[in-house]
Amino acid sequence: LTWILGRKRMLRTVNRHLRRRIGIISGSGPDAGLDLMRKIVVANRKFLGPGAGDKDAPKIAMVNFPEIGGPHGHWDLTPGSEASAELESNMKIAVNTMSTLSDYFCVACNTLHNLQPLIEATSTSGAKFISIVDVVEEYCQEHKIDSLVVMGSTMTTDVKDTSPYAPLSGSVALPVLEDSLRTAQQSALEQIKSNGPFGIETQQMFQDILDSVPGDDILLGCTEFPLMPVTTKKRLIDPTQLLAEKLLALSWGYEDGVLPIYTSELEGVMSEKESIPVA
């Protein structure tokens, strides 16, 4: 551990030269990509401690591909359709581009994880695709969540069929929402994409939808939804936060994708709860 120009010292020693590159495929939508990047940077600062500086930041390449932008649904994700073929072609371009810029990469969109097999098959340069669906499944297993309500687009909330989260039903109960509530969420995400998350009417619309969603454990299964300020006693699971922490852990060499745990002790001094290898 070192002291830098009188600042508080970093909580851990890291080897900057061994740092792996993180890639973010953005575009569906651009706000979601920026949000994910910010979460990675914030998590890194918390992980390294108050002595971390600019040169200790994660290596992140984010490219915004408007060609893969949403909203998405059956109209562009039904195999065999012209719109689906165009989207798949553009996704391949995005993956090939990002594969050359990163060691671990992701797609900042839940619904587009319907293309996960195509994404994994396209990435041939050695860069590994990290799935937002997979990190949610790991979180549910770790926290013993046996029932999870999935919010998101009309397709993402179709948990019995076309949702990218449908495969989780083998280990987690996925309650089916009423069609009217699913349609309202589709309208909300389209409004957020068009107007941003800052309008009072949009925020109230989303709050009303959230209040109507049954269940205690709620997955914010659209990357626009975590951008919305809400008040609730329900446990809201932000998959982009889980993805950010997974990518950060991998970038520092923790191959299990788990950041070592810290606990607060005396006036902001942090101590490790377990021994940690130098990345």
C-alpha positions in Angstrom: 0.0 0.0 0.0 1.3 3.4 -0.9 0.7 7.0 0.0 0.2 9.5 -2.9 0.8 13.2 -2.3 -0.5 13.1 1.2 -3.8 11.6 0.3 -5.4 8.8 2.2 -4.0 5.5 1.2 -5.7 3.0 -1.1 -7.3 0.0 0.5 -5.4 -2.4 -1.8 -2.4 -2.7 -4.0 -3.2 -3.3 -7.6 -1.1 -4.0 -10.7 -2.3 -1.5 -13.3 -0.5 -3.3 -16.0 -2.5 -6.5 -15.5 -5.8 -4.7 -15.6 -8.2 -6.2 -18.1 -10.3 -4.2 -20.5 -14.1 -3.8 -20.1 -16.3 -3.2 -23.2 -19.8 -1.9 -23.2 -22.1 -2.2 -26.3 -24.4 0.7 -25.9 -27.2 2.1 -28.1 -30.3 0.5 -26.6 -30.4 3.1 -25.2 -27.4 5.5 -24.9 -28.5 6.6 -21.4 -28.3 3.0 -20.3 -24.7 2.6 -21.5 -23.6 5.8 -19.7 -25.3 4.6 -16.5 -23.5 1.3 -16.6 -20.2 3.0 -17.2 -20.8 5.3 -14.3 -21.6 2.4 -12.0 -18.4 0.6 -12.9 -16.4 3.8 -12.1 -18.2 4.3 -8.8 -17.8 0.7 -7.8 -14.0 0.9 -8.6 -13.6 3.9 -6.4 -15.4 2.2 -3.6 -13.4 -1.0 -4.1 -9.9 0.7 -4.1 -10.6 3.3 -1.4 -10.2 7.0 -1.1 -6.5 7.1 -2.2 -7.3 5.9 -5.7 -6.6 8.3 -8.6 -7.2 8.7 -12.3 -4.6 6.1 -13.2 -6.3 3.5 -11.0 -9.6 3.8 -12.9 -10.9 0.8 -14.9 -10.1 0.5 -18.6 -13.5 0.9 -20.3 -14.4 1.1 -24.0 -18.0 2.1 -24.7 -19.3 2.3 -28.2 -22.8 3.6 -28.9 -24.4 1.7 -31.8 -27.7 3.5 -32.7 -28.3 0.7 -35.2 -29.2 -1.7 -32.4 -31.4 0.8 -30.6 -34.9 0.0 -29.4 -37.6 -0.2 -28.3 -37.4 -4.0 -29.1 -40.0 -6.6 -29.2 -41.6 -9.3 -31.4 -41.3 -6.8 -34.4 -37.5 -7.0 -34.5 -36.6 -10.1 -32.5 -38.8 -12.7 -34.3 -36.3 -15.0 -36.2 -36.8 -14.9 -40.0 -38.3 -11.4 -40.2 -36.5 -8.6 -42.1 -36.2 -6.4 -39.0 -34.7 -9.3 -37.1 -32.2 -10.0 -39.8 -31.1 -6.3 -39.8 -30.8 -6.2 -36.1 -28.8 -9.4 -36.0 -26.5 -8.1 -38.7 -25.9 -4.8 -36.7 -25.4 -6.7 -33.5 -22.6 -8.8 -35.2 -20.9 -5.6 -36.3 -21.1 -4.3 -32.7 -19.8 -7.5 -31.2 -16.9 -7.7 -33.7 -16.0 -4.1 -33.0 -16.1 -4.5 -29.2 -14.3 -7.8 -29.2 -11.1 -6.1 -30.5 -11.4 -3.4 -27.8 -12.0 -5.5 -24.7 -11.3 -8.6 -22.7 -14.8 -8.8 -21.2 -17.7 -7.1 -22.8 -21.5 -6.7 -22.3 -24.6 -5.4 -23.9 -26.4 -2.6 -22.0 -29.9 -3.8 -22.8 -32.0 -6.6 -21.2 -34.2 -7.5 -24.1 -31.3 -7.8 -26.5 -30.1 -10.7 -24.4 -32.5 -12.8 -26.6 -29.5 -12.6 -29.0 -27.1 -14.1 -26.4 -26.4 -17.2 -28.5 -25.6 -15.1 -31.5 -23.4 -12.7 -29.5 -21.4 -15.6 -28.0 -21.0 -17.3 -31.3 -19.9 -14.0 -33.0 -17.2 -13.2 -30.4 -14.2 -15.2 -31.7 -11.3 -12.9 -30.7 -11.0 -14.2 -27.2 -13.1 -11.5 -25.6 -15.7 -13.0 -23.2 -19.3 -11.9 -23.2 -20.7 -11.3 -19.7 -24.5 -11.8 -19.7 -26.8 -9.6 -17.5 -29.1 -12.6 -17.3 -26.4 -14.8 -16.0 -25.4 -12.4 -13.2 -29.1 -12.1 -12.2 -29.3 -15.8 -11.9 -26.1 -15.9 -9.8 -27.6 -13.2 -7.5 -30.8 -15.1 -7.0 -28.9 -18.3 -6.1 -26.6 -16.4 -3.7 -29.5 -14.6 -1.9 -31.9 -17.6 -2.0 -34.5 -15.7 -3.9 -37.3 -18.1 -4.8 -39.7 -15.7 -6.5 -38.8 -12.8 -8.7 -41.1 -10.4 -10.5 -39.5 -9.2 -13.8 -40.3 -5.7 -15.0 -39.3 -4.5 -18.5 -40.5 -4.4 -22.1 -43.4 -6.5 -23.3 -41.0 -9.1 -24.4 -38.9 -9.1 -21.3 -42.0 -9.5 -19.1 -43.1 -12.5 -21.2 -41.5 -14.8 -18.6 -43.2 -18.0 -19.8 -41.9 -17.7 -23.4 -39.9 -14.9 -25.1 -38.2 -13.2 -22.1 -34.5 -13.5 -21.9 -35.1 -14.3 -18.2 -37.5 -17.2 -19.0 -34.7 -19.8 -18.5 -34.5 -18.7 -14.8 -37.9 -20.3 -14.2 -36.1 -23.6 -13.6 -34.7 -22.3 -10.3 -36.8 -19.2 -9.5 -40.6 -18.7 -9.7 -41.4 -15.9 -12.2 -44.9 -14.6 -11.6 -46.8 -13.6 -14.8 -48.0 -10.0 -14.8 -51.3 -8.8 -16.2 -51.2 -7.8 -19.8 -52.3 -4.2 -18.9 -49.4 -3.9 -16.5 -46.9 -5.2 -19.1 -48.3 -2.8 -21.7 -47.9 0.1 -19.3 -44.3 -0.8 -18.8 -43.6 -0.8 -22.5 -45.2 2.6 -22.8 -43.1 3.9 -19.9 -39.8 2.7 -21.3 -40.6 4.2 -24.7 -41.4 7.5 -23.0 -38.1 7.3 -21.0 -36.2 6.6 -24.2 -37.8 9.6 -25.9 -37.8 12.2 -23.1 -35.2 11.0 -20.6 -35.9 10.0 -17.0 -36.2 13.6 -15.7 -39.8 14.6 -16.5 -42.2 14.8 -13.6 -45.0 13.1 -15.6 -42.7 10.3 -16.6 -41.4 9.7 -13.1 -45.0 9.7 -11.7 -46.0 7.2 -14.4 -43.2 4.9 -13.5 -43.9 5.2 -9.8 -47.6 4.3 -10.3 -46.6 1.2 -12.3 -44.1 0.1 -9.7 -46.8 0.5 -7.0 -49.0 -1.8 -9.0 -46.5 -4.5 -9.4 -47.1 -7.4 -7.0 -44.3 -9.1 -5.0 -41.5 -8.1 -2.8 -38.4 -8.9 -5.0 -38.6 -6.8 -8.2 -36.1 -7.0 -11.1 -35.7 -3.8 -13.0 -35.4 -5.7 -16.3 -35.1 -2.7 -18.6 -31.9 -0.7 -18.5 -33.9 2.6 -18.5 -35.8 1.6 -15.3 -32.9 2.0 -12.8 -32.6 5.6 -14.0 -35.9 6.5 -12.5 -36.2 7.9 -8.9 -38.8 5.9 -6.9 -40.0 5.4 -3.4 -40.8 1.9 -2.3 -40.4 -0.7 0.4 -39.9 -3.5 -2.2 -36.5 -4.9 -2.9 -35.5 -3.5 -6.3 -32.8 -5.5 -8.0 -30.8 -3.5 -10.5 -29.2 -5.9 -12.9 -26.9 -3.2 -14.3 -25.4 -2.7 -10.9 -24.8 -6.5 -10.6 -23.3 -6.4 -14.1 -21.0 -3.5 -13.2 -19.6 -5.3 -10.2 -19.1 -8.5 -12.1 -17.2 -6.7 -14.9 -15.1 -4.8 -12.4 -14.1 -7.9 -10.5 -13.1 -9.7 -13.7 -11.1 -6.7 -14.9 -9.0 -6.8 -11.7 -8.3 -10.5 -12.1 -10.9 -12.0 -9.8 -11.9 -14.8 -12.2 -14.9 -15.8 -10.1 -16.3 -12.4 -10.8 -16.8 -11.5 -7.2 -15.2 -8.5 -5.5 -13.7 -9.2 -2.1 -15.9 -8.0 0.8 -15.1 -5.0 2.9 -16.7 -3.8 6.2 -16.7 -0.4 7.7 -14.9 -0.2 11.0 -13.6 3.1 12.5 -14.6 6.5 11.0 -14.4 5.4 7.4 -11.4 3.1 7.8 -12.1 -0.1 5.9 -10.8 -3.6 6.6 -10.8 -6.8 4.6 -13.0 -9.7 5.8 -11.0 -12.1 3.8 -7.5 -12.4 2.3 -7.2 -11.1 -1.2 -4.7 -11.9 -4.0 -2.9 -9.0 -5.7 -4.4 -8.7 -9.2 
